[in-house]
Amino acid sequence: MSDELKPRESIGDDPEFICLLKKLAPECEQLGMPKTRALIAHIDAWRVPPGMKLVPIEPTLDMVTQGFESWPDPFFSKPEEWDAYKEMTGCEKAAHRAKLCWSAMIAAAPAADTNQTEEK
């Protein structure tokens, strides 16, 4: 399958389309398509910046489970990781566990369904 035919998560993921749409916006409005600029604003508002991820407001059971299971453990962690953890202060351990939990929960978060709209 060529790159041109691969499905995207959303139309907002295509920078070439956005660029073209912005260039054509004044002409589209003159041709009786006044909502073009609103469409551009809507797409830009929903674009997820690099390094960010959409996650559920309430964590899923899998997210919670993965978060709990991410903490260092003398039986399941690699020996070098457990040894480093044992040497940390209480605050360092708490911060380390929080980071591990966060990473595990984010990784376990389901992908956002960009095709559904919020029901009101």
MILUM-22581 format. One record per residue (C-alpha): x, y, z; residue in three letters; residue number from 0. Coordinates in Angstrom, 3 decimals. Last residue first. Layout:
BEGIN
<<X, Y, Z>, ala, NUM>;
...
This chain:
BEGIN
<<-24.619, 15.271, 24.782>, lys, 119>;
<<-22.744, 12.523, 22.987>, glu, 118>;
<<-19.057, 13.145, 22.324>, glu, 117>;
<<-18.064, 12.433, 18.762>, thr, 116>;
<<-16.609, 9.202, 17.512>, gln, 115>;
<<-14.175, 8.835, 14.625>, asn, 114>;
<<-11.079, 9.869, 16.550>, thr, 113>;
<<-11.266, 6.779, 18.740>, asp, 112>;
<<-8.393, 7.452, 21.142>, ala, 111>;
<<-6.019, 4.546, 21.567>, ala, 110>;
<<-6.471, 2.665, 24.824>, pro, 109>;
<<-4.237, 3.642, 27.740>, ala, 108>;
<<-1.789, 0.879, 28.703>, ala, 107>;
<<1.316, 2.904, 27.738>, ala, 106>;
<<-0.033, 5.899, 29.674>, ile, 105>;
<<-0.642, 3.696, 32.732>, met, 104>;
<<2.835, 2.155, 32.577>, ala, 103>;
<<4.548, 5.521, 32.192>, ser, 102>;
<<2.573, 7.057, 35.062>, trp, 101>;
<<3.259, 4.107, 37.380>, cys, 100>;
<<6.982, 4.166, 36.620>, leu, 99>;
<<7.120, 7.927, 37.184>, lys, 98>;
<<5.169, 7.659, 40.456>, ala, 97>;
<<7.369, 4.781, 41.650>, arg, 96>;
<<10.513, 6.838, 41.000>, his, 95>;
<<9.073, 9.879, 42.803>, ala, 94>;
<<8.162, 7.756, 45.841>, ala, 93>;
<<11.546, 6.033, 45.843>, lys, 92>;
<<13.367, 9.373, 45.603>, glu, 91>;
<<11.308, 10.701, 48.516>, cys, 90>;
<<12.142, 7.663, 50.667>, gly, 89>;
<<15.830, 7.826, 49.780>, thr, 88>;
<<17.163, 5.604, 47.017>, met, 87>;
<<19.700, 2.794, 47.576>, glu, 86>;
<<17.038, 0.056, 47.511>, lys, 85>;
<<15.870, 1.271, 44.084>, tyr, 84>;
<<19.368, 0.947, 42.623>, ala, 83>;
<<19.607, -2.638, 43.931>, asp, 82>;
<<16.137, -3.454, 42.532>, trp, 81>;
<<17.063, -2.114, 39.097>, glu, 80>;
<<20.381, -4.034, 39.116>, glu, 79>;
<<18.596, -7.258, 40.144>, pro, 78>;
<<15.983, -6.970, 37.371>, lys, 77>;
<<12.550, -6.558, 38.918>, ser, 76>;
<<10.194, -9.497, 39.570>, phe, 75>;
<<11.194, -10.909, 42.963>, phe, 74>;
<<12.570, -7.824, 44.739>, pro, 73>;
<<9.760, -5.660, 43.346>, asp, 72>;
<<9.946, -2.264, 41.693>, pro, 71>;
<<6.578, -0.703, 40.922>, trp, 70>;
<<5.086, -1.191, 37.460>, ser, 69>;
<<2.459, -3.708, 38.595>, glu, 68>;
<<0.337, -1.025, 40.218>, phe, 67>;
<<0.325, 1.126, 37.088>, gly, 66>;
<<-0.354, -1.844, 34.813>, gln, 65>;
<<-3.364, -2.763, 36.915>, thr, 64>;
<<-4.696, 0.799, 36.892>, val, 63>;
<<-4.307, 1.088, 33.108>, met, 62>;
<<-5.899, -2.326, 32.577>, asp, 61>;
<<-8.875, -1.363, 34.737>, leu, 60>;
<<-9.351, 1.724, 32.582>, thr, 59>;
<<-8.397, 5.140, 33.884>, pro, 58>;
<<-11.187, 7.734, 34.148>, glu, 57>;
<<-10.704, 10.786, 31.937>, ile, 56>;
<<-9.492, 8.470, 29.173>, pro, 55>;
<<-6.151, 9.281, 27.554>, val, 54>;
<<-5.121, 11.418, 24.590>, leu, 53>;
<<-1.369, 11.320, 24.120>, lys, 52>;
<<1.396, 13.925, 24.133>, met, 51>;
<<4.996, 13.710, 22.929>, gly, 50>;
<<4.136, 15.370, 19.643>, pro, 49>;
<<1.118, 17.673, 19.980>, pro, 48>;
<<-2.378, 16.167, 19.650>, val, 47>;
<<-4.330, 17.980, 16.935>, arg, 46>;
<<-7.888, 18.622, 18.055>, trp, 45>;
<<-7.698, 22.432, 18.127>, ala, 44>;
<<-5.902, 22.553, 14.763>, asp, 43>;
<<-8.667, 20.508, 13.117>, ile, 42>;
<<-11.392, 22.736, 14.558>, his, 41>;
<<-9.552, 25.926, 13.585>, ala, 40>;
<<-9.132, 24.644, 10.015>, ile, 39>;
<<-12.810, 23.675, 9.850>, leu, 38>;
<<-13.804, 27.113, 11.133>, ala, 37>;
<<-11.672, 28.673, 8.402>, arg, 36>;
<<-13.471, 26.553, 5.770>, thr, 35>;
<<-16.964, 27.341, 7.115>, lys, 34>;
<<-17.684, 30.105, 4.618>, pro, 33>;
<<-17.876, 27.813, 1.557>, met, 32>;
<<-19.607, 30.125, -0.895>, gly, 31>;
<<-16.983, 30.327, -3.616>, leu, 30>;
<<-15.460, 33.437, -2.037>, gln, 29>;
<<-15.030, 31.466, 1.211>, glu, 28>;
<<-13.281, 28.676, -0.678>, cys, 27>;
<<-10.942, 31.215, -2.302>, glu, 26>;
<<-9.956, 32.663, 1.095>, pro, 25>;
<<-9.474, 29.154, 2.589>, ala, 24>;
<<-7.384, 27.730, -0.268>, leu, 23>;
<<-3.977, 28.369, 1.293>, lys, 22>;
<<-5.166, 27.148, 4.690>, lys, 21>;
<<-6.657, 23.993, 3.139>, leu, 20>;
<<-3.429, 23.292, 1.255>, leu, 19>;
<<-1.366, 23.589, 4.430>, cys, 18>;
<<-3.808, 21.405, 6.354>, ile, 17>;
<<-3.756, 18.763, 3.603>, phe, 16>;
<<0.048, 18.766, 3.495>, glu, 15>;
<<0.224, 18.494, 7.294>, pro, 14>;
<<-1.896, 15.309, 7.322>, asp, 13>;
<<-2.591, 14.321, 10.926>, asp, 12>;
<<-5.582, 16.677, 11.116>, gly, 11>;
<<-7.413, 14.374, 8.694>, ile, 10>;
<<-7.589, 11.869, 11.504>, ser, 9>;
<<-6.024, 8.586, 12.554>, glu, 8>;
<<-4.657, 8.216, 9.032>, arg, 7>;
<<-5.444, 5.549, 6.483>, pro, 6>;
<<-2.625, 4.573, 4.123>, lys, 5>;
<<-3.430, 5.398, 0.495>, leu, 4>;
<<-0.873, 8.137, -0.120>, glu, 3>;
<<1.885, 6.177, 1.615>, asp, 2>;
<<1.446, 3.385, -0.938>, ser, 1>;
<<0.000, 0.000, 0.000>, met, 0>;
